Amino acid sequence: MGKQLRWFLVLVMPLFLGGCLFDSGVEWRAGPYALLWIDTSENTSICRDLGNGNWIGRIDGTVFAVGWDGRYLVAKQHPSFDRSQTNYFIIDSANDGEFVDPSSVVIGPLTALEFQRKSTEMKLPKFSKVLESLD
């Protein structure tokens, strides 16, 4: 009986473990940035590409709208997937880099009014990608 159980485990366990692997995807990409999701679409974040499949987080989920003009990235986020709240963020890519602390390049969270003021002042891009399913 022990030998049969061992063979059962050897043959069946990889199937169970294979189901534990995560899925991911890229919803949008511009410059060194991407809107990535891991496991579910609610886990969307803005990340910076470090190359060789490595990423570093810049704005945590749930990010549902982004815009980019070659310098500034703008993002809308529902914190903890709470659609009753919307935060706004700005990244100045001119100050961003591989080893830069996100807190030194990410402005936010901002309210809608604060973002509107910054948008006018800094001539920020419009939101060009909106994930309607998360809006």
C-alpha positions in Angstrom: 0.0 0.0 0.0 2.9 2.4 0.7 4.3 2.0 -2.7 0.9 2.7 -4.4 0.5 5.8 -2.3 3.9 7.1 -3.2 3.2 6.6 -6.9 -0.1 8.3 -6.5 1.6 11.3 -4.9 4.3 11.4 -7.5 1.8 11.5 -10.3 -1.0 13.7 -8.8 1.0 16.3 -6.8 2.4 18.1 -9.8 -1.2 18.6 -11.0 -2.1 20.2 -7.7 1.0 22.3 -7.5 0.5 23.4 -11.1 -2.8 24.9 -10.1 -1.0 27.1 -7.5 1.0 29.0 -10.1 0.0 32.5 -10.7 -1.2 34.1 -13.9 -0.3 37.7 -14.9 -0.6 40.1 -17.8 0.2 43.5 -19.2 -2.9 45.8 -19.9 -0.9 48.8 -21.0 2.7 49.8 -21.6 4.5 53.1 -22.3 8.1 54.0 -21.9 9.6 52.0 -19.0 6.1 51.6 -17.3 3.4 49.0 -17.5 0.0 48.4 -16.0 0.4 44.8 -14.8 -2.0 42.4 -13.1 -1.2 39.3 -11.1 -3.7 36.5 -10.4 -6.8 38.7 -11.0 -7.5 42.0 -12.8 -8.2 43.6 -9.5 -4.5 43.3 -8.7 -3.4 45.9 -11.3 -0.4 48.0 -10.5 1.9 50.4 -12.2 5.4 48.9 -12.4 8.7 50.0 -13.9 10.5 47.6 -16.2 14.0 46.7 -14.9 14.7 44.3 -17.8 15.0 40.5 -18.0 11.4 40.1 -16.8 12.0 42.1 -13.6 9.7 44.8 -12.4 9.6 47.2 -9.5 6.3 48.6 -8.2 5.4 52.2 -8.4 1.7 52.5 -7.7 -0.2 49.6 -6.0 -3.6 48.3 -7.1 -6.2 48.7 -8.0 -5.1 51.0 -10.8 -7.8 51.4 -13.5 -6.8 54.4 -15.6 -3.4 55.6 -16.9 -2.0 58.3 -19.3 1.5 59.1 -20.5 3.1 61.9 -22.5 6.8 60.7 -22.6 7.6 62.3 -19.2 4.6 62.2 -16.9 2.5 59.2 -16.1 -0.9 59.8 -14.5 -2.9 57.1 -12.8 -6.3 56.6 -11.1 -6.6 54.0 -8.4 -9.3 52.5 -6.3 -7.5 51.6 -3.0 -8.2 48.1 -1.9 -10.7 47.8 -4.8 -13.0 50.2 -3.1 -14.8 51.8 -6.0 -16.3 54.5 -3.7 -12.8 56.0 -3.4 -10.5 57.2 -6.2 -7.0 58.3 -5.7 -4.8 60.1 -8.3 -1.1 59.7 -8.8 1.6 61.3 -10.9 5.1 59.9 -11.8 7.8 62.2 -13.2 9.9 59.8 -15.2 12.7 62.3 -15.5 13.5 61.6 -11.8 12.8 57.9 -11.9 15.3 55.1 -12.3 16.1 51.5 -11.5 17.3 52.1 -7.9 15.1 55.1 -7.1 12.8 54.9 -4.1 9.2 55.2 -5.3 8.3 57.7 -2.6 10.7 60.2 -4.2 9.1 60.0 -7.7 5.4 59.2 -7.1 3.2 62.2 -6.2 0.0 61.0 -4.4 -2.4 59.9 -3.4 -4.2 63.0 -4.5 -7.9 64.0 -4.4 -9.6 64.8 -7.7 -9.3 68.6 -6.9 -5.6 68.3 -6.0 -5.0 66.3 -9.2 -6.9 68.9 -11.3 -4.8 71.7 -9.9 -1.5 69.8 -10.6 -2.8 68.8 -14.0 -3.3 72.4 -15.0 0.0 73.5 -13.4 2.1 70.7 -14.8 0.3 70.3 -18.1 -0.3 66.6 -17.4 -1.5 64.1 -20.0 -5.1 62.9 -20.3 -6.0 59.4 -19.3 -5.6 57.3 -22.4 -6.3 53.8 -21.1 -9.2 53.1 -18.8 -10.0 49.5 -17.7 -13.8 49.8 -17.8 -14.3 46.6 -15.8 -12.5 48.2 -12.9 -13.8 51.8 -13.2 
